[in-house]
């Protein structure tokens, strides 16, 4: 296995075209004969035959659309790619015969990597717009600019940009064992790597050490970055690390972690191979899956 596993939601093909987002540019892109648009409704995506259902942007004129409309995702080669969020479910279903709406978590198991990266970018951006319609400086309502990658306040002239929240997710190891935890709202048997938000003034490595101690009372050292994942729930960047435990006694913060256990490599390998039922294997669209797999392959 390489050090760069097939991380879901990553590897998008787009040129974000940051310098081609004037009103004239966007109108030209939308009217281009090869322009494409993916369709959402309340966080679900329109799909057909196992891929995203793509339509022409101009076919969305007259539809009931949520802010922003349209959202310009970028250029796939010379193909302008847009996204629309429809307010009416029936309009989504009527767009293309045989197409249907599906939640992104289910699609993460089946969509081609390119489609999944496009869908993840669209979901993160739409979620940001929905939560940031008002200016944090003066409270006035903002408007969409630059094809959806900016919101501008008409009152105080402040520009607002999509927020990406940094999160550390870490596999804690001690010899041939790793430490996995279950969140309070997770199903019984669902265990994964520990994770937490990076706080102001912290490096990812410092956040790793702090979060592990806060959540399970284990002191760790030597945090080493492995790889990352855009995580559109709603707009996070998951930074995967390995770290080594200096202590092994578990003291839970039950508000954060319902259970945590040390598992030996043989048990974890059995879970990943389907021969052991000690816990549920984290799904392959999660960075936790690949952190654990990377450890197993060492």
C-alpha positions in Angstrom: 0.0 0.0 0.0 1.2 3.5 -0.8 1.3 6.4 1.6 -1.5 8.1 -0.4 -4.6 5.8 -0.2 -7.8 6.5 -2.2 -9.3 9.1 0.2 -13.0 9.8 -0.5 -14.0 13.4 -1.3 -10.4 14.2 -2.3 -8.8 14.3 -5.7 -11.3 16.6 -7.4 -10.5 17.4 -11.0 -11.5 21.1 -10.9 -9.6 24.3 -11.7 -11.4 26.6 -9.2 -11.0 29.4 -11.7 -10.5 32.0 -9.0 -9.6 34.7 -11.5 -12.6 34.0 -13.8 -15.5 34.8 -11.7 -16.9 38.1 -12.9 -20.6 38.3 -13.8 -19.5 38.2 -17.5 -17.3 35.1 -16.9 -20.1 33.3 -15.1 -22.7 34.1 -17.8 -20.3 32.8 -20.5 -19.6 29.6 -18.6 -23.3 29.0 -17.9 -24.3 29.4 -21.5 -21.4 27.2 -22.8 -22.6 24.3 -24.9 -20.6 21.8 -22.8 -21.5 23.3 -19.3 -22.8 20.8 -16.7 -24.6 21.1 -13.4 -25.3 18.7 -10.6 -28.5 18.9 -8.6 -29.2 18.9 -4.9 -32.3 19.0 -2.7 -32.0 19.3 1.0 -28.5 17.7 1.0 -29.4 14.9 -1.3 -28.0 14.5 -4.8 -29.7 13.6 -8.0 -28.2 10.4 -9.5 -28.8 8.1 -12.3 -27.2 4.7 -13.2 -24.7 5.0 -10.3 -23.3 8.5 -11.2 -24.3 12.1 -10.7 -27.2 13.2 -12.9 -25.8 16.2 -14.9 -27.9 18.8 -16.7 -27.2 22.0 -18.5 -27.2 25.1 -16.3 -29.6 27.0 -18.5 -32.2 24.2 -18.0 -32.5 25.4 -14.4 -33.9 28.8 -15.4 -37.3 29.2 -13.8 -36.8 26.6 -11.1 -37.2 27.3 -7.4 -33.7 27.5 -6.2 -32.0 28.1 -2.8 -29.3 30.7 -2.3 -26.8 30.7 -4.0 -28.0 30.0 -7.5 -26.1 29.1 -9.4 -23.0 27.9 -7.6 -20.0 27.7 -9.9 -17.8 24.8 -8.8 -15.0 25.4 -11.3 -13.6 24.0 -14.6 -13.2 20.4 -15.4 -10.7 20.9 -18.2 -12.7 23.1 -20.5 -16.1 22.1 -19.0 -17.7 24.6 -16.6 -19.3 22.7 -13.7 -22.1 24.2 -11.7 -24.3 23.1 -8.8 -27.9 24.0 -7.9 -29.9 23.4 -4.8 -33.6 23.0 -5.6 -36.3 24.0 -3.1 -39.0 21.7 -4.5 -38.4 18.0 -4.5 -40.7 17.3 -7.4 -38.7 19.6 -9.6 -35.6 17.5 -8.9 -37.4 14.3 -9.7 -38.8 15.7 -12.9 -35.5 16.9 -14.3 -34.4 13.6 -15.7 -36.3 10.3 -16.3 -34.9 7.5 -14.2 -33.0 9.8 -11.8 -33.5 9.8 -8.1 -32.2 11.6 -4.9 -29.8 10.0 -2.6 -28.0 11.1 0.6 -24.3 11.6 0.2 -23.2 9.1 2.9 -24.9 6.3 0.9 -23.4 7.6 -2.3 -19.9 7.7 -0.7 -19.9 3.9 -1.0 -20.8 3.8 -4.7 -20.0 7.0 -6.6 -16.9 7.2 -8.8 -14.1 9.2 -7.1 -14.5 12.2 -9.4 -18.3 12.5 -8.8 -17.7 12.1 -5.0 -15.2 15.0 -5.0 -17.6 17.2 -6.9 -20.5 16.3 -4.6 -18.4 16.9 -1.5 -17.4 20.4 -2.7 -20.9 21.3 -3.6 -22.3 20.1 -0.2 -19.7 22.0 1.8 -20.3 25.2 -0.1 -24.1 25.0 0.1 -24.0 24.3 3.8 -21.7 27.3 4.4 -24.1 29.6 2.5 -27.1 28.4 4.4 -25.3 29.1 7.8 -23.7 32.5 6.8 -26.4 34.6 5.3 -25.7 37.5 7.7 -22.6 39.5 8.3 -20.6 38.6 11.4 -19.4 42.2 11.6 -22.6 44.2 11.4 -25.5 41.7 11.2 -26.8 42.8 7.9 -27.8 40.3 5.2 -25.1 39.4 2.8 -25.3 38.6 -0.9 -23.5 36.0 -3.0 -20.5 37.0 -5.1 -17.9 35.4 -7.3 -20.1 32.5 -8.3 -20.6 31.3 -4.7 -17.1 31.4 -3.2 -17.7 34.7 -1.5 -20.5 36.5 0.4 -20.4 40.3 0.6 -22.0 42.6 3.1 -23.6 45.6 1.3 -23.6 47.6 4.6 -20.0 47.4 5.8 -18.4 46.0 2.6 -16.9 43.0 4.4 -16.1 39.9 2.3 -16.9 36.5 3.8 -15.3 33.4 2.5 -16.2 29.7 2.9 -14.9 28.3 6.2 -12.9 25.1 6.5 -12.6 23.7 10.0 -9.4 21.8 10.8 -9.9 18.5 12.7 -7.2 16.0 13.8 -8.1 12.3 13.7 -5.5 10.1 15.2 -4.7 6.4 15.5 -3.1 5.9 19.0 -0.8 2.9 19.1 1.1 1.1 21.8 3.3 -1.7 20.5 1.0 -4.0 18.4 -2.2 -2.5 19.8 -4.3 0.5 18.8 -6.8 2.5 20.8 -10.3 3.0 19.3 -13.3 4.8 20.7 -17.1 5.0 20.2 -19.0 8.2 20.2 -22.0 8.6 22.6 -24.5 8.6 19.7 -22.9 5.9 17.7 -24.4 2.4 17.4 -23.1 -0.3 19.7 -20.0 -1.9 18.2 -19.0 1.1 16.0 -15.5 2.0 16.9 -13.1 4.4 15.2 -10.1 6.6 15.7 -10.3 9.5 18.2 -10.8 12.9 16.7 -11.2 16.6 17.7 -11.1 20.1 16.4 -7.9 22.1 16.3 -8.1 25.0 18.7 -6.9 28.6 18.1 -3.1 28.8 18.5 -2.5 25.1 18.1 -0.6 23.0 15.6 -2.3 19.7 14.5 0.3 17.8 16.5 -0.5 19.8 19.7 -4.2 19.3 19.1 -3.6 15.5 18.8 -1.8 15.3 22.1 -4.5 17.5 23.9 -7.5 15.8 22.4 -6.4 12.2 23.2 -5.7 13.2 26.8 -9.0 15.1 27.2 -11.1 12.3 25.7 -9.5 9.1 27.1 -6.9 10.3 29.7 -4.0 8.7 27.7 -0.7 10.6 27.3 0.7 10.4 23.8 3.9 11.5 22.0 5.5 11.6 18.5 2.4 12.7 16.6 3.2 12.2 12.9 1.0 13.5 10.1 -0.1 10.8 7.5 -2.7 12.2 5.1 -5.8 14.3 5.0 -9.4 14.3 3.8 -12.0 17.0 2.9 -15.0 16.0 5.0 -18.3 17.7 3.9 -20.2 17.4 7.2 -20.4 20.3 6.8 -17.0 21.7 6.0 -14.0 20.1 7.7 -10.5 19.1 6.8 -9.6 15.9 8.6 -5.9 15.6 9.2 -4.8 12.1 10.0 -2.0 11.3 12.4 -0.3 8.4 14.1 0.8 8.9 17.7 2.4 6.7 20.3 0.9 6.1 23.8 3.1 6.8 26.8 0.4 5.6 29.2 -2.4 3.0 28.6 -4.9 3.5 31.4 -8.2 4.8 29.9 -10.2 7.5 31.8 -13.1 8.5 29.6 -14.7 11.9 29.2 -18.2 10.4 28.6 -19.5 13.5 27.0 -17.1 12.8 24.2 -16.5 9.1 24.2 -18.9 6.4 25.3 -16.3 3.5 25.2 -12.7 3.1 24.3 -10.6 -0.1 24.1 -7.2 -1.3 23.1 -7.3 -3.8 20.2 -4.4 -6.0 19.1 -3.3 -6.0 15.5 -4.6 -9.6 14.9 -8.1 -8.6 16.1 -8.2 -5.4 14.0 -6.9 -7.3 10.9 -9.7 -9.9 11.4 -12.3 -7.1 11.6 -11.0 -5.6 8.3 -10.9 -9.0 6.7 -14.4 -9.9 7.8 -13.3 -12.8 10.0 -13.7 -11.1 13.4 -16.8 -9.3 14.8 -15.2 -7.5 17.7 -16.4 -4.2 16.3 -17.7 -2.7 13.1 -15.0 -1.8 10.5 -15.0 1.9 9.7 -16.4 2.3 6.2 -13.8 2.8 3.4 -14.9 6.4 2.6 -13.6 7.5 6.0 -10.0 8.6 6.7 -10.2 6.4 9.9 -10.5 3.3 7.7 -7.3 4.2 5.9 -5.3 5.2 9.0 -6.1 1.8 10.5 -5.3 0.0 7.2 -2.1 1.9 6.9 -1.1 0.7 10.4 -2.1 -2.9 9.6 0.1 -2.8 6.4 3.2 -1.7 8.3 
